[in-house]
Every structure is written in structure tokens, then in C-alpha cells.
Amino acid sequence: MWRGTISKVINIILLAVLTSCSPNYRNVELIGTVFDEANGKIVQNAQVKVVWWTYDMSTAAWESRKTEEVLYTNTRGEFSSKIDKAQSFDVEVFLSDGRTSEYAENLTNNKTSIRITIQ
């Protein structure tokens, strides 16, 4: 009788612990600046594609889900993106002259600043 009850309690505790441990960071913000390596200047109106990767733990196999966002740099060459939760991100920058640059990072906190240099 006690074995069944103890087993159920242990299973409930394990389930609670496993579901509370999330590899995702919450309220994530990415701030970036794009520079042109040729002249050292900021790049205005560059197209920036941000792909956020989030672990979905609602299934038995933890799967990554992606959320894409396309933005443009402002007059200071900056862009920013926010998401409720994420584990990592990829950034790809496209210039009107055809040059591109890529950047990827696993998050280590919920606010990240990056500098992307276009060659």
C-alpha cells in the first residue's frame, strides 16, 4: 500500500521539477548595430532577419520552435527585437548591394547586445 503511494508522490515531484526547469530565457531582448567594414560606418536601412529558437517542452521530445522577424536598421544602424521566451537566436543581415552577414548565439541571459560587421 505504501509503495504505490510513495511511487506516485515521487512521480509527481519529478514531473513538477522537470516541467519547472526550462532552458528558455524569459522576456528576451536583442539589440544590434550593423557596420560596414569597408568604411567603418553604420549601415542604415539594412534588412535584418532575426530567428528566435525556443525549446518546446510540451511534447516528450523537446523540440526547437522558430519564430522569424524581419526588421530594418534605423538611422543609427541599430535594430532591436523582443520575444517572450527563447533559448538562442540567428541573425542574417542583407544590404542593398547584395552583401550579407550572419550571426548566431545561444543566450546566456535575457538581454544581449551584438555588433555585426558587413565585409
C-alpha positions as CSV (number, residue, x, y, z in Angstrom):
1,M,0.0,0.0,0.0
2,W,2.7,2.5,0.9
3,R,4.9,1.6,-2.1
4,G,2.2,2.7,-4.5
5,T,1.6,6.0,-2.7
6,I,5.3,6.7,-2.4
7,S,5.8,5.9,-6.1
8,K,3.0,8.3,-7.0
9,V,4.4,11.1,-4.8
10,I,7.9,10.6,-6.3
11,N,6.4,10.7,-9.9
12,I,4.5,13.9,-9.1
13,I,7.6,15.6,-7.6
14,L,9.7,14.5,-10.6
15,L,7.1,15.9,-13.0
16,A,7.0,19.2,-11.2
17,V,10.8,19.5,-11.2
18,L,11.1,18.6,-14.8
19,T,8.4,21.0,-16.0
20,S,9.8,23.9,-14.0
21,C,13.3,23.6,-15.5
22,S,13.2,25.5,-18.7
23,P,16.2,26.1,-21.0
24,N,14.4,29.2,-22.3
25,Y,15.1,32.7,-21.0
26,R,12.1,34.9,-20.4
27,N,11.5,38.5,-21.7
28,V,14.4,38.3,-24.1
29,E,15.7,41.4,-25.8
30,L,18.3,41.6,-28.6
31,I,19.9,44.9,-29.6
32,G,22.2,45.1,-32.5
33,T,24.2,47.5,-34.6
34,V,25.3,47.0,-38.2
35,F,28.6,48.4,-39.5
36,D,30.2,48.4,-43.0
37,E,33.8,47.1,-42.6
38,A,34.9,48.9,-45.8
39,N,34.3,52.4,-44.5
40,G,33.7,51.8,-40.7
41,K,30.4,53.5,-40.9
42,I,27.0,52.4,-39.6
43,V,24.5,50.9,-42.1
44,Q,21.1,52.5,-42.3
45,N,18.1,50.6,-43.7
46,A,19.8,47.2,-43.8
47,Q,17.3,44.3,-43.7
48,V,17.8,42.2,-40.6
49,K,16.2,38.7,-40.2
50,V,16.1,37.5,-36.6
51,V,15.2,33.9,-36.0
52,W,14.5,33.1,-32.4
53,W,14.7,29.4,-31.2
54,T,12.6,28.3,-28.3
55,Y,12.5,24.8,-26.7
56,D,9.0,23.5,-26.8
57,M,8.7,21.1,-23.8
58,S,5.1,20.3,-24.3
59,T,6.0,17.0,-26.1
60,A,8.0,14.1,-24.8
61,A,10.8,15.1,-27.2
62,W,12.0,18.6,-26.6
63,E,11.7,20.3,-29.9
64,S,13.0,23.6,-31.1
65,R,10.4,26.0,-32.5
66,K,11.4,29.0,-34.5
67,T,9.9,32.5,-34.7
68,E,11.1,34.7,-37.5
69,E,11.0,38.5,-37.7
70,V,12.2,40.9,-40.4
71,L,13.3,44.4,-39.4
72,Y,15.4,47.3,-40.7
73,T,18.2,49.2,-39.1
74,N,17.4,52.8,-38.1
75,T,19.4,55.9,-38.9
76,R,22.0,54.9,-36.2
77,G,22.4,51.4,-37.8
78,E,20.6,49.8,-34.9
79,F,17.8,47.2,-34.6
80,S,16.1,45.6,-31.7
81,S,13.8,42.6,-31.2
82,K,12.0,41.2,-28.2
83,I,10.3,37.9,-27.5
84,D,8.6,36.3,-24.5
85,K,11.0,33.4,-24.3
86,A,13.9,31.9,-26.3
87,Q,17.0,29.8,-25.9
88,S,19.1,31.1,-28.9
89,F,18.9,33.3,-32.0
90,D,20.2,33.6,-35.5
91,V,20.6,36.9,-37.3
92,E,21.1,37.5,-41.0
93,V,21.8,41.0,-42.4
94,F,21.1,41.9,-46.1
95,L,22.4,45.0,-47.8
96,S,21.0,46.5,-50.9
97,D,24.3,45.8,-52.8
98,G,23.9,42.1,-52.2
99,R,26.4,41.7,-49.2
100,T,25.2,39.6,-46.3
101,S,26.4,38.7,-42.8
102,E,25.3,36.0,-40.4
103,Y,25.5,35.7,-36.6
104,A,24.2,33.1,-34.2
105,E,24.3,32.8,-30.4
106,N,23.0,30.7,-27.5
107,L,21.6,33.0,-24.9
108,T,23.4,33.4,-21.6
109,N,20.9,35.9,-20.2
110,N,17.8,37.7,-21.3
111,K,19.4,40.8,-22.8
112,T,22.0,40.6,-25.5
113,S,23.8,43.3,-27.5
114,I,25.7,42.5,-30.7
115,R,27.7,44.2,-33.3
116,I,27.6,42.9,-36.9
117,T,30.2,43.9,-39.4
118,I,29.4,43.5,-43.1
119,Q,32.5,42.7,-45.2
